[in-house]
Amino acid sequence: MIYILVIFSYMDSTPSFFYPQHLNSGGKLSIMSYYESDSNDLSSVQIKGRSYRRVSEELSTSEIRDILRADGLEDYAGFMTNGMVMQLGDGHAGRSAIMAIVNATPDSFFSDSRLSGHVPEKIIESGADIIDIGGESTRPGSREITGEIEIERLQDILPALRSQFNGPISLDTRHIRVVEKFSSLIDMVNDVSGLMDRDLACTAFENGLKYVLMHINGEVNNMTARENYSDLPGEMAEFYFKNLRILMNMGMKPENIIIDPGLGFSKNFEHDYYLVRNTNVFTLGFTRLVGHSRKRFLGAKTGSGIKDRLPETLAASLYLERKGIEILRVHDPGENIRFLEQFRFLSQQ
């Protein structure tokens, strides 16, 4: 098996890119490191326009912790190292938690997820572990609305949902005023802006809420123009490490951080498929969340439209659960749950 990119170290003037390949029984990570080189032969690789040579080495977990500490993540180093060892090891895959998507919007890309005054009973009773509710569409081409409009859309629905649903509620928003207004009703902030507003994450921290750090290049309103990467894994790692240092320095506990690769956000079909196949790119020891449901890349292979992409979504859900992803964000929670449960039952020895 191949695991690509867990650690990106750029404290020195010459960066090194660490690509863990596998775990061995001795509890060590087998590492493929890239060091800058003048060579352009077949043993080198081009990253961001520079030539790097490949060097294999084996690092113990204590050495991995030292690398993370050197990258300024000293408070998270132990948590991340232990988490990576577990997530990248064989046999770690278990049951994924299902996060149900509901939208208090008139223009979210999947119309069946739009609410008409209340959360449907079938969502409440679907068996979903988490419900993610938002008052703003962030589909490609959407326009940003004010926090006031978002609050108006949620002010009746969210309290009613809290009274009906006993599980965790996630608030999908990029506006600090919305989090401040509803902080007592929610358990998690799903920030699709990629920590554009540090005060938003700080508000989540101050209220003891979990925080979803999603990768995006640029902003929601210009993300389709920001789909060009010379080194997608390296640029994502740089994004995560920079923002993880911000979260660490404000005092957020690592168990309250959730990593989302941001499928469809400043990424084309090839990027999305690459990240689904190579979940190790965003495996940093934290809980991982993937929002793949009914997205455009799933129709790239089959040609199906949004309303017809449930089979493709179920296939991706199964694949991601088998890869050990902890949270799957989907529009059809009941169907996903039944499909995965049946597969688990059939797989029993």
Sequence and secondary structure as in RCSB ss.txt:
>XXXX:A:sequence
MIYILVIFSYMDSTPSFFYPQHLNSGGKLSIMSYYESDSNDLSSVQIKGRSYRRVSEELSTSEIRDILRADGLED
YAGFMTNGMVMQLGDGHAGRSAIMAIVNATPDSFFSDSRLSGHVPEKIIESGADIIDIGGESTRPGSREITGEIE
IERLQDILPALRSQFNGPISLDTRHIRVVEKFSSLIDMVNDVSGLMDRDLACTAFENGLKYVLMHINGEVNNMTA
RENYSDLPGEMAEFYFKNLRILMNMGMKPENIIIDPGLGFSKNFEHDYYLVRNTNVFTLGFTRLVGHSRKRFLGA
KTGSGIKDRLPETLAASLYLERKGIEILRVHDPGENIRFLEQFRFLSQQ
>XXXX:A:secstr
      EEE SSSS EEEEEEEE TTSEEEEEEEEE S  STTEEEETTEEEEEEEEEEEHHHHHHHHHHTT TT
THHHHHHHHHHHHSTT     EEEEEEE  S  SSGGGB SSS  HHHHTTT SEEEEESS  STT     HHHH
HHHHTTHHHHHHHH  S EEEE S HHHHHHHGGG SEEEETTSSS HHHHHHHHHTT EEEEE  SS GGGGGG
    S HHHHHHHHHHHHHHHHHHHT  GGGEEEE  TTSS  HHHHHHHHH GGGG SSSEEEE  TT HHHHH
HH   GGG HHHHHHHHHHHHHTT SEEEES HHHHHHHHHHHHHHH  
